[in-house]
Amino acid sequence: MWQNLAVNAAVLVAVVYALWYLMPGALRRRLAAIRPELGKAPSCSSACSDCGGCGPKPGSPAQAATKPITLTRR
């Protein structure tokens, strides 16, 4: 029974987070009028590559130093 409650709670948290993350901005702004905490957009920790924290930008010196790997048949 406790296992079912724990799994149901984890699924509920995941569903609420997914709905919040995918919520349109207009609805989020409406909720911000009621409670300011609800108007916050999701942070950049979503790996959307907008903040540049995921890796080097295209054309950066770190990317120019990489070489492609070529495979040859024996």
N, C-alpha and C positions, 0 to 999 in steps of 0.2 A: 504494500500500500504506500509506504514512504517513497519507494522508488518511483511509483507512478506520479506522486505529487511533485517530486523533484524534476522529473522529465517534463511534466506539464508546465511547471513554473519556468523551466529553461526555454521551452517552446514559446510560451507566452511572451517572455522577455524578448526573444528573437523576433517574433512577429511585430511587437510594438516598435522595436528599433527599426525594422525594415520599413514599416509604415511611416515612421517619423523621417527616416532618411529619404524616402521617395516622395514625401509630401510636397505638393506644389508650394512655391514661395508665397503666392497670394493667400493661401490658407494659413501659412505660418505667420504672415503679417497680421491677419485677423486674430489669430490666437495671441499674438503679442499685445494686442489692445486689451485683452482680458488679463493675461499674466505675462509680464515681460520676459520671464525665463523661457517661456514656450516659443518666443520669437527668434531664438538663436538658430542660426544655420548650422549644419553639421560642420565639424572642423576639417582641416586639411589632412587629417590622418586617414583619409579614405583612399589613398593611393591613386588620386585622380591626376597626378603629375602637374597640378597647377602651381604648387609651391616650389617645385624643383628639388624636393627632398628625396626623390626616388632614385636619382642617378644623374649623370652628366647630361647636359642639354645637347641636342644634335649640333654637330659642328664645333664642339668644344675641344680643347687640346687633349683631354683625356680620351675622347672618342677617336681622334685622329691618329693616336698612337697605336690603336688596335689593328691587328692584321687578320684577314680571313684565313680560315683553315681550309686547306685543299686536301682531298683524299684521292689517292691513286690506287688503281687496282694492281695487284701483283701478278 
